[in-house]
Amino acid sequence: MSGSSGGGGGGGGGGGGPCGACKFLRRKCVNACIFAPYFDSEQGAAHFAAVHKVFGASNVSKLLLHIPPHKRLDAVVTICYEAQARLRDPVYGCVAHIFALQQQVTPPPPPFI
């Protein structure tokens, strides 16, 4: 994922080749590519592979089109995190990580006497 919120993939006229999503899907990256600002051509393909495997490219593109442009970067970061968590733990996903962190900060209950 690129940290920019504008045209990071190159398909939108940047001249740097297809974005990571289009590279992974092996398709031509067009100027209006919904994924180009969020999946750069270097690391974006690896991030998008997880997203595509868990959610599907079509579902994610439809979801992003329903989100205001200024909130899409946060959505993509969240989707990528959840996809990677689902690949590590298909049942619980990111909830397993939340639970593990919660166990670190919550003291154990007192023993029964």
LINPE-V256278 format. One record per pair of residues at least 24 apart in sequence whose C-alpha atoms are under 7 Angstrom apart, sorted by the first residue. I is the first residue (numbers start at 1). J is the second residue. Records with the same first field share a line. If there is no record, write none. Layout:
I = J  J
This chain:
1 = 38  39  40  43  44  47
2 = 38  39  40
4 = 37
5 = 37  38  73
6 = 37
7 = 36  37
8 = 36  37  38  40
9 = 36  37  39  40  41
11 = 36
12 = 36
20 = 44  45  48
21 = 45  48
24 = 49
34 = 61
38 = 73
47 = 80
50 = 83  84
51 = 79  80  83
54 = 83
